[in-house]
Amino acid sequence: MQSSGFFPDFNWIPSWLPNSIDIALVLALSYALLLVIGEGERRSLWMVRGFIVLMLATVISKKLGLSLLGFLLEKLVLGAAVAMAVIFQSQFRRFLEQIGRGEFLELFKTSVRPIPQPDSVIDRIVDAVKDLSQNRTGALILIETSGSLENEDFVSPGVNLNAEVSKELLQTIFQTTTLLHDGAVLIRGSRLIAAAVILPLSERTASRQLGTRHRAAMGMTERSENCICVVVSEETGSISLAEKGVLNRPLTSNKLKELLQAKFAPTVERDAVRLSRKLGFQSRILLKRLFRLSSSTSQDKNKLE
């Protein structure tokens, strides 16, 4: 092995080894970012996933020799990195503080936080509905059961709140003196995402006893099977549950709780861990492809020599 000056000759190292180390370090850094930023809402994780996809697309385009596309993607990655640094200021600050302290292993440890139990969320909803029913205060509660509803599913997405579900908050929103009492509230997991959401009305012929809230609950559950709607009648105080366009009424608070326990299952697994598992699976596929590409290029070089 020859050496020039103070630096040894590294020609004996296989060409695929630096690439694999580079990719492994990038994946480790991306995983750490997912754990740090993953404490936010689901849309934040989608942003991180989009950023990682941009980085992978940049690497692949350069490997394939697509210089113009690689240049464009590189500028998009740079702009996205600056935007994310502004959006996730607190998370990035904590990330940099841990690096500055040398706490590298702490980056890969998920924060221990109490996860809201499904029953506690259901109890809050049922208690609020029970009091609203007794006071004959109209209410419309939209609950996601699986998947995610998009803004396109609504006539109007309402006002974004992203607050913890509580009995007091639900009761306050549906008071007629508040500006948010018209429309529905959207509950996703243990979070109250939005209020004053306008839902599409059902086109079915319904009983005259059913008001706009009941028709909206039927229309929303007709359009999407990923949700259920709880309705409190303003005139009678009766409780109804809409699912797949069908109203189950009248219900007692105990019966409502039983139905919600059967239908409503908030996500208790961290989205960051789930996303990182998917990222790990996709990274293994990418590594295999890059190994094949690097080995083929090294063989071509040997033939030319």
HELIX and SHEET records of a PDB file:
HELIX    1   1 TRP A   16  ILE A   37  1                                  22    
HELIX    2   2 ARG A   42  LYS A   63  1                                  22    
HELIX    3   3 SER A   67  ILE A   87  1                                  21    
HELIX    4   4 GLN A   89  GLY A  100  1                                  12    
HELIX    5   5 LEU A  105  PHE A  108  5                                   4    
HELIX    6   6 PRO A  118  GLN A  134  1                                  17    
HELIX    7   7 ASN A  151  ASP A  153  5                                   3    
HELIX    8   8 LYS A  167  ILE A  173  1                                   7    
HELIX    9   9 THR A  212  ARG A  223  1                                  12    
HELIX   10  10 SER A  253  LYS A  263  1                                  11    
HELIX   11  11 ASP A  271  LEU A  304  1                                  34    
SHEET    1   A 2 SER A   3  SER A   4  0                                        
SHEET    2   A 2 PHE A   7  PRO A   8 -1                                        
SHEET    1   B 7 VAL A 159  GLU A 164  0                                        
SHEET    2   B 7 ARG A 191  VAL A 197 -1                                        
SHEET    3   B 7 ALA A 184  ARG A 188 -1                                        
SHEET    4   B 7 ALA A 139  GLU A 144  1                                        
SHEET    5   B 7 CYS A 227  VAL A 232 -1                                        
SHEET    6   B 7 ILE A 239  GLU A 243 -1                                        
SHEET    7   B 7 VAL A 246  LEU A 251 -1                                        
END                                                                             
